[in-house]
Amino acid sequence: MIGGALCVCGPAYSASSGSPQQDAYGKASSGNAQPDAYGKAPSSSAQPEGDRKDYSEKISDAYNFRFGKDKPFIPGSAKVVGDEFIQPGAFPNASYCAHCHQEAWHQWRQALHSNSFRTPFYRNSVNILIRTKGIEFTRHCDSCHNPIAVLSGGLTQNSLVDRKFDDDGLTCMTCHSIQGLQSTNGNGGYIMGVPAVMVDENGNRIPGEVPYSEILAHPDRHSRAVMKDFYRTPEFCAACHKANLPESLNDYKFVRAFTTYDEWQMSKFSKRNPLTFYSGNFATCQNCHMPRSRNTLPDYGAKNGTFASHSWAAGNSAVPFYYGFDEQLQKTIRFLRSGSFLNVDIFALKKAGEDKLIAPLGSVPFQLAPNDVVEAWVVIQNKNIGHSLIPEVRDLYQAWVEFNVQDEKGREIYHSGYVKPDGTLDVRAHSFTNRPVTKDSEFVDNHKVWTIRSAAYDNTVQSGRSTLVRYMFRIPASIRGPVTITARVNYRHFRKSYIDNVFGKDHPAYPIVEITSRTRVLNIGQNDPQPHNPQDNLDWMRWNNLGISLLDELQYAEAVQAFTKVEELRPDYADAYTNIALTDIQWEKYGSAWGAVQKALSLSPGNARALYYAALIERRMAHPEQAIADLKEVVRQYPQSRDARRELGISYYQKHDYDAALEQFTALQQIDPDDLAAHYNLAILYRRMGMQKESAEQEAMFVTKKFDPVSQTYSLDFLRQHPEIANEAIPWHLYTDLPHEDQPVNPSMGHGYGGGSYGGGSYGSSGGGAQ
């Protein structure tokens, strides 16, 4: 155990956890590179190699311009000021910066940015791309993982570039030389300037390294060279923390990869989306991942004894484990276990043969007897993460629910989500991952992203939302004492099979971190209500989270019942009625939705969320002018709301007000350059306005970005071949090891909340069998 938070099965870790391997770049994966002495003068190796124009012409003569002379960095999105290759030596190395920024260098060296390229985990996949398609295709990946290699022209056959910068990945002067941002398409959507640590008295950038004495004499000029206001914005992070797979990479079509920035933008933390289930204070990526703390080493960038973290603590425990960076590993564990990100709620029990749902647990009395077959409902709330659980490359990471039932002597009654002796995860575990598949309906096992055609399932929980996981087990007939139920969310970076792909099976066990857990003790016989446990949300919020999860599982009647419970507990809570209206709209029960949304607006006049759903109903009820008025008010309050802009544009279009519709869809495209509705409607609007070129451009983007209906067949075939996980693609299902014949069959699902019950069906109808 490390700090009580880490389970490691196997020998102690070290920097030699995996052996350096020769790769397709022609060099070995290195270990822990050390900087030059802090006091050393700038080395000649860090100076630009002659004139940039001469350098660029020399590189161009041998460069593979596979995607066009005017597109040297495709399939990535990176651009550079001057539109020429830039000498790798133009980027001052990290040891030069470390002279004045010891704390920054110390944190950066162990952080993911510094190790973005050299790790064997990354190189394993990118080397397959080189061998399969060619090194020029790695410009897509390395635009973020190794920008100097891309912008210097190093990613080509028979490269003339000395790759001595590889070990530094994203070095200080790659991030701090960015002069502008493109749209939030990602894939390296930045504009790199000529690296400079100083500007002259007129604000002109001075290329390369300068004497430290000059920087100390003119700190304002140094700051103007290396800091921009947009560095503190989420859009800066979006340049790399959003990605797609373009046609130039996969020879297929646009495929979304990960959209961490979009997830933040749609979360409560962005204050840009009126439709979130909960509200919160504004917070950026930097607020969570670069918090200020006291610096332990001298650093001229510190202010009042604190320094913005350059450790970027998040979820990657594998890289610091591999390199033996214990300090970074501990920071990662503390970050994951900070306690406020997730809420685990063992919310309810359902006994076979009974209609009533025992909920919420702890607040209602119930009885339990030996031999009872019990269904337990566990609600996992993504409470305070500004993006999904899990973000980004979900096929590589593992986060899952471990559910354990034990008797009074600690003997196991039921266990789901355990780790097997060989280190692999129980195949029946509920995991917050996805399964991308190829056109041959095979799992994309080695992160060969260019082969992805569809996702067989995606169990991600978006920010501010919840998911319901159901487990069924039998209380032993011989039991005498209480039963203990524990649900925990565990995390491992990476999945065992991928680590095996990288190193073979001879490697230490990689860390498993318990993020959070909840335990309840159930008595055999009478169970009385208990005082509120501060680990739990209040009862109204517990019901609300259940409603959210049921809504996402398309269980509309049940979701309405849950939200009605919220209304009973908090009759002054406008969102309770708005949630009922939202559910009824998706259920196409517009009459009852209208009554609910009007109640919400009576409690909270001008509430943007309620107005949005009111507008959808008004448009459906043939009141377009009122719908437009309500949507305009939502846009006034939330000018960066994607949904409000989209629906307002559609409403204007239906009124044949094409200029107003064009304004909304243009604004929507600025917020989200990948929005399909914007592409589709702009293509029509431009055509009607005689703007044929613009129309053709939007039409082409719509065609390549729209969902490919054929791709679903790849997923279905994959699930057919893998019945052990096929239930993960079903909106709701049950986890159990009871034999099918022992599972109770009830003509009514019996999930009523004290009065009435859910719709028809049986326990086994949607994934009730053993998985």
N, C-alpha and C positions, 0 to 999 in steps of 0.2 A: 504494500500500500504506500502511496505517496501522498502525504497530507490527508490521509483518510479518504481520498477521492478517486484513487486510481487502482484498478485491478490489473496486474501484470502476471500472466502465467508463463513462466519461462525464465531464462537466465537474465541477469542484469544487462541493460543496454549499454552500448558504447558507440563510439564513432565508427567502428568497424562492423556495425550490425549487418551491413550488406557490402559485399566486395565491390570495389571499383570495376566497372565493366566497360570494355571498349565499345564504342557506339558508332553509328553511321556518320557522325560528324568527324570521325577520325581521331578522337581523343578520348581519354579515360574520364569517367565521372570522378571528380576530385573530392577530397575530404574537406576538412575545416581549414580554409585558407585564412592566413593571418595578415594583418595590415603592416605596412611599413611603420617604423617608429614615428610617433606623433610629431616629434620635433624635426623630422627630416625635411629638407627643402624639396620643392616640387621636382619630380624626376623628369628626365628628358623624354621618357617613354610616354608621358602623359601629354606631350605637346602635339599640336596638329601636325600631320605629315605633309608639310608643304602647302601649296595653294589648293584650295578646295576645288576649283574648277579643273585643274590638272588632274587631281585625284579622281574626280567624278568621271572625267573622260576616260581615264585609264580603266576604271572599274567597268564602265559601260561597254568598252570594247570586248570584254570577256563575259558579260552578264547575260543571263537567260531572261529576256523580256517576254516570257511566255504569254503574258496577258496583255501585252501592248507596250510600246515605247513610252506611252504617257501614263502607264499604270505599273510603275516598278515595284510597288509594295503589295499589290493584290496577291492573294485573297484577303490580306489584312486591310485595315482602313487607315493606317498611319500616313501622315503627311509631314513634310518638312519645309520650313521656310527656305525659299530659294529653289525648290524643286530639283535639287541635285543631291547625289550621294554625299554623305558627310564623313569625314575621316574619323575613325574610332578614337584616335588619340586626341580629338578635339574635346572629348568628354573627360574632364579631370576625374581621376579615380577617387575611390572612397577614402583612401589613406591620406590624400591631400586634404580632404574636407575634415578628416578626423583631428587634424592639428588643433582646430578651434572648437570642434563639435565632438568631443570624446563620448558624451552620453548618447548622442544620436548614432554615432558609429557603433558603439557597443550594443545598443538595442537592435539596430538595423542588421548587424552581422548574424544575429540569431533568428531574425524575423523571416517571414515568408518572402518578402520582396527581395531581399538579398539572395535568397536561395531559389528564386523563381525558375531558374533555368537548369542549374547543375544537378538537381536531385534525380536519383535514378527513377523515381516514380514518374516524373514528367518525361524524362528522356526515353523511358520504355515505350511510351505511346508515340512520341514524336518521331522516334527512330523507325517505328513501323511505317509511319507516313512517308518517311524518306525512301525506305526500301520499296514501298508499294507504289507511290506516285511520283516521287522526286522531291529533292530538297527545296525547290521553289515553292512548293505548297505549304511549307512550314512557315512562310511569311505570315500566314493566318494566325498561327499559335504564337509565334515569337514576337509579333507586334506588341504583345503585352509581356511575354515571358523573357524576351531578350531584345529590346528595341534597338540597341546599338548594332547587333548583328543584322537586323533588317535595314536600318537606315544607312549603314555603311556599305551595303551591297554584298554582304558576306554570305547570303543564302542563295547560292548558285553553284552549279557544278564547276569544279576547278577554280574555286574561289581564290582570289588574290589577297584576302583579308586575313590578318593574323588575329586569331580568336582568343587572345589572352584575356579578354574582358569577360569571358563566359561565366567565370566563377562569381561574378558580382551581380548577375541578373539585372534587377532594377536597382541601379546604383543611385547615389544621391543626385547626380547631375542628369539623370534621365528624367526623373519627375520634376526637378527644379529647373529644367530648361524648356519645359512645355510653355508655349506662348499663346496657345489658343485651343479651343475645343470645337469639334465638329458637332453634328447632331448627336443625339444620344443613341445612336445605332450600336455603339460598342465596337468590339474587334480592334481595339487600339484607335479609338476615334479622337485622337489628339493631333495637334500641329506642333511639331518639335522645332524649336528655334536653335540657332547656333549656340552651343553651350558657352556660358559666360558667368563668371562669379562677380563681375564688376561692370558698371556702366560708367561712361565718362561724364564730364560736367554737363553735357548736352543730352544725356540719356541714351547715348549710343552704346550698344553692347560691345564689350572688349573680349574677344574670343580667347579661350584657353585659360591657363593658370596665370595668376599674378602673384607677386610677393605678398606674404601675409601682412607685412607692414602697411601696404597700400589698403588692404581690406580694413585693418584696424584703424587706419587714419580716416577712412571714409565708409563707416558702417552703413550709412544711408544708401550709398551707391551699391553696396553689396546687397542690401535688402531689395532694392529695386530690380536687381539682376536676377535674384533667385526666388523671389516671392511674388505671387499674383493673388489677388483677392479670390479668384475662382478656385484656387487650391483648397479653399475651405468649404467648398460646396459639394453636394452629392453628385452633381453633374461631372465634376472632375473624376470622381471614382467610377462613374458610368462609362468612362472611356474604355475601361477594361473589365469592369464588373457587370457587363452586359455583353452577350455574344450571340451571334447567329452563324449558321453554316451556309455560306453563299453558294450559288451554283458554280462559281469558279473553283470551289473546293471539292464539291461532291458530284459535279457533273449531273445534277438532278434538279434541284430547285432550292429556294430559300427554306431553311428549317430553323426554327427557333432553338437556341441552345440553352442559355440561362439568362434570366432577366432580373437579377438582383436589384438593379436600380428601379425598374418598373415596380417591383414588389414594394420597395420603400415608398415610391411615389403614391401607391395605392393604399399605404398604411396610414394609421392615425398619426404617425410621427411627422409626416410630410406637411400636414395641414392643407393639403391640396385636394383631398377627396372627401366630399360630404357624405359618402355612403358607408363609412366604416361603422361597425357595430359599437365601438367604444371610442371615446375621445381621449386625447393625451396631449402633453406638451410637445412643442416642436423639437425634433432632434435629428441631427444629420448622421451620416456614416461616421464622420470624424468624432462626433460626441461620444459614440459608443466604442469605437476602435482606436481612437487617439486621445484618450482622456489625459488631462494634465496631472502630473504627479511630481513629487520631489525628485530632483536629479541627484544621483550619487557621484557622478563624475563631472569635472568642469565642462561647461558648455556655454558658449557665448549666446546661444539661442534661448537659454533659460530666462524666464521672467519671474521676478519675485521668488526665486528659489524653486520654481516648478518648470516642467518641460513637457511639451506635447508628446505623448508616447510614440516612438517609432518602432515599437514591437508589434503593433497592429494585432493584438491578441484576438483570436477568433476560435475556429474549431480545429485547426490543423495540428494535431498532436504527433503525427507521423514523422514530419521532417525534423523537429527538434529531438525526437526519440532516436532517429537514425543517426544524426550528427552528434548526439550526446550533449545537446544544449539544454542542460537541466533547468536553467533559469527561465528560458522561453517555455519549456514544457510546463513548469509550475505556473507560469502566468496563464497559459492556455487552460489548464485545469481549473484554476481559480475563476477564470472568466466563464467557463462553461457551468461552473457550480455556483455562480453568484446568487442564484436563488430566486430571481424575479422573472426569468425568461419564460418558463413554462409553469402551468399549474396542472397537477394530476389529481383528479377527483374520482374516487370510487363512489359513484353517484347513486347507484340503485341496485337492487336485487329483484329478480323475478323468479318465483318458485313455479315449477312445472305444475300445471293443472289449476293454477290460480290466475285470475284476470288482473288483479291489482298489482301495480308497480310499487314496490317499496322504495319510496324516494321523497326527499333526498336523505340518504343514509346519515344517521346521527341526529336527525330531526324528527323522525317518526318511529313509533314502536312497531315491533314485529316479532315473530317467533320463528325459530329454526329447529328442525328435528333431524335426527339421524336418517339417512337414506334419502333426504330431500335432493332433488335435482335442481340446481340453482344456476340461474343466468345472472352474471354480474356485468354491470355497465360501467365502463371506465371512460371518463371524458378527459381528453388531453387538450388543454387550451394553450395556444400560442399567444401568450399574454403580453410579453414585452420585447419580442424580437421584431426588428424593423423590416424583416423579410421573412421568407418561408422557412419552415422546418422540413426538409433541409434545403438550403439554397445551392445554386450552381451545379456542380457535376454530381448529381444524386446517384448516378450509377456506380460511383466509386466509393462513396461514403456509406456508413451504416449508422442509423439511429433507429431504435426500435423500442417497443414496449415489452418489458419482462413482467409477466404476471405469475405469481406464485401463491399457492394455497397450502397451508401447513396445519397439522393438528397440534394439540397442546404440548406434544413432545418434540415438535420440530420435524415430524415425518411428513414427507411430501404427499399431498393429495392430488394436486394438479400443478403443472408447470409449463408455461409457454414462453418462448423467447429466451431460452437458455443457450449457453455457448457449449458446444460439444467438446469432448476431450481433444479433438484435433484442431480446435480453434475456430471452426466454422459455426455459423449461426443456425439455430433451429429453423428449418425451412418454413415452419408454420408460424413463425413470429410475425407480428404486425410491425412492419418497418415503414419509415417515412422516406421511402426511396422510389425509384422508378425502374423500369426495364425497357431501355431502348432496343429496338430490333432492326435487323437488316432486311433487304428485299427477299432474302432467303429464309426469313422468319427465324433468324438466329440471334441470340443475345449478343450485344456489342460488348464483348467481354474485356477487351484490352483498351477501352476508351477510343476505339477507332471511329471518331465522330463523323468522319466523311462517309461512313457506311450507314449511318442512321437514316431510317425511313419513317419510323413511327415509334410510339411508346405503348407497350402493352398495358401498362398501368402507371399511375403516378399518385402516390399516397402523400404528397406534400400537404402540409397544413399552412395555409397562408397567414400572414400577420393579422392578429386580432380575431382569428377564427378558431374553431374547435373541431375535434373529430371524436366520434363515439366508437369505442372498441368493445365488442361483446365477447364474453367468455362463458362457457357452460361446463359445469363439473358436478359430481355427485358427492354429497356428504357421506362418509363411510357409515355403514350400519352399526359398527362397533364403537363409534366415537363416544367419548365421555366428556371431554373438556372443550374449551372454546376453539374456534377456527380462526387463524390469522391470514388475512389477505393482504398482499403487497403488490402494488403496481409501481414500476419505475421506468424511467426513460433512460436508456443507455446510449452511448455514442462511441463509435470507433472510426478512426481515420487511418487506414482504408479498410475495405472488406478484405477478409482473409484471402479469398481466391485471387484478388488482384495483387496483393503482396507476394503471393506464391508465383504469380506470373512474372513478377519483377526479379525475385531472388531465388526462385525454387522454394521447396518446402523447408529448407534448412535455414531458418532465421528465428530470432527471438519472437515471442508473442508481443504484438503491438498493443499500446494502452487501450483499455476500455474504461470510459469515464461515465459514472452515474451522474446524470444531470440533475435529476430530482426524483422524488418518490413519495408515495403515500401508503400508509398501512392502516388497516381497520381490523379490530378484533370482534368477531361475531360469536355470541354465546349460543350454546345449544339450549333451547328453551326461550325464555323471555329476554328481549332486548329493548331497553327503555331509551328514550331520547337522551342525548348527552349535551353538556354545555358546548357552545360554539368553539371549535378548534381554530385558532388563528391561521393554521396552515390552509384552511378551506376558505373559498370565497363565501360571501353571504348567500343565503338561500336563493334570493331573487336572481343573483348572478349565476348561480349554479344551474337554475332552470333556464336562464337565458343562454348559457353556453350549450346546454343540451339542445335547445331549440335551434341554435346555429348549426350544430353538427347534424341534426336531423334534416334540416333544410338542405344542407350540402349533400346528404344521402338521398335526397328526393322523396323523403317521407313527409309529405306535406301535411296530412291530417295530424300526425304526431307532433310536427313542429308547431302547428297552431295551438295544440293543447299545451305544449311547453311554454310558449310565449303568453298564453292566457294565464298560466300560473304566475308569470312575471307580473302581469297586469294586476292580478289579485293581491300580490305581495307589495307592489308599488304602483298604486293607481295613478300617481302623479308623474309617472315615468313615461314621457311621450314616446320614447323608442320602443316600448313594449307594443304599442299600437302600430307603430311604423313597421315593426318586424312582422306582425300579423298581416299587415297590408302587403308587404313584400312577398310573404309566403303565398298569399291568396293570388297575387298577380302571376307568380310562376305557376300556380295551380289553375290559372285562368278563371278565377272566381272574382270577377271585377266588381260585382255589386257589394259583396262583403268587404272587399279591399277598400272600396270608396268610404264606407262607414268608418273603418279603422283609421284611415289616413286623416279623415276629418277630425276624429277624436284627438289624434296626435297634434294636429295643427291648433286645435282649441286649447291644448295644454301648452304648446310651444309655438306661438304665432311666428311665421317667417322662418321656421325651421327648414334649413336647406334640404336635409335628407327627406323629410316628409313632403316638401314641395316637389322634389324630383319624382317621387312615386305618384303623387297626385297628378303630375303632368302626364305620366304614362297612361293613367286611367282616363284623364280628360281627352287625350288624343284618341283613345279607344272609343270613348263615348261621343265622338264627333264634336268636341269643343276645342278646335285647334287654337283659337286666339287665346283662350285661358291657359292652354298648355304652353304656348310660346311665352306668355307673360310669366308663368311660374318658372320655366326653364331659364329665362333671362335673369330672374332674381337669383337663381342658383348660381349662374355664371358670374353674376355681380359679386356674390359672396365668395365664390371659389373659381376664379378665372382660369385656373389650371386643371379644372375637373375634366377628365377625358369623357366620362359618361354624359355629363351635362352638355358639353360642346357637341358630342355626337348626336344626341337626341334633339337638341335645338336645331342642328343642321338638317336633320331629317324632317323636322316639323316645318322649317322654312321651305325645304324642297317640295313638300307636299302642298304647300300654299303657292308654289310656283314663284317664290321670291328667291331667284337664283343668286342674286348678288349677296343677300344676307346668308344664304346657305353656303356660298363659296367662302365667305368670311369665317364661318364656324369650322368648316372642314379644313381650311388652311391653318387655323389656330390649332385644331386638333392634331394635324400633322406635325406642327412644331413641338407639341407636347409629346407625341408618340409617333415617330417617323415610320413605324411599322403598322399603324392602324389600318386594318383592311377596309373598314367603312369609309375612311378618308380617301383611300386610293380609289375605291369603286365610285363613290359619288363625285369626286373631283374629275375622274375620267369622263363622266357624263356631263358634268357642268361645263368643263372646258370645251367639250365637243359642241355643246349647244351655244357656246359663246364664240365659236369659230377658232378656238385656240387648239389646232389639231396636233401640234407638236407636244404641247403640255398634256393633252388628253392621251396621246399614245404612250407617253412616259408613265403616267399614272396607271393606265391599263396594263402595261407590262409589269409594273410592280405588283398590281393586284393579282395577276395571273401567277406570278412566281411565288407570292407569299400566301396565297389562299391554301386552305387545307386540301390535300390530295386524297380524294375518297378511296382510291385504290389502296392507299397505305394501310387502311384499317384491316384489310385482309391479311397483311403480314402479321399484325398483332394477334388477330384471331387464330391464325395458324400456330403462332408461338404458344398461345395459351392452351390450344388443343394438345400440343406436344408436352406441355408442362402442367398437368392437372393439379400438381401439388401446390401451385401458387396461383391457379386460375381464379380463385375466389377474390384475389386482390383487385381484380378489375371490376368487381361487382360493387355498386354503391354502398351496400351494407351486407355484412355476412357475419358468421358466427365462428369462433374458435373453440374447439372442443376435442377431447380424445375419447369421448364416449362412442362406442360402436353405434352405427346408424340405427340399429334395431332398438337400442336402449334410449334413444332420444325421444322425448315425448312429442306426440303429435296433437295439436290443439286446433280445432276448426277456426278459432279466433286467435290472432296473435297475442291477444290478451295483454297488451301493453297500455291499458288505460290508466289514467291517473286518479283512480278512485271512483269514477263514474264513466261508464261506457268503456269501449276498448278500441284497439286499433283495427285496421282492415283485416280481411281474411288471409289465410295462408297457414303455414305450419313451420315449426322450428327448422326443418330441414330444407325449406323451399329455396333459400338463397345462401348456399354455402354451409349448410348445417352439418355436413359430413366431416369426418376427421380429415385434417389437411396435412 
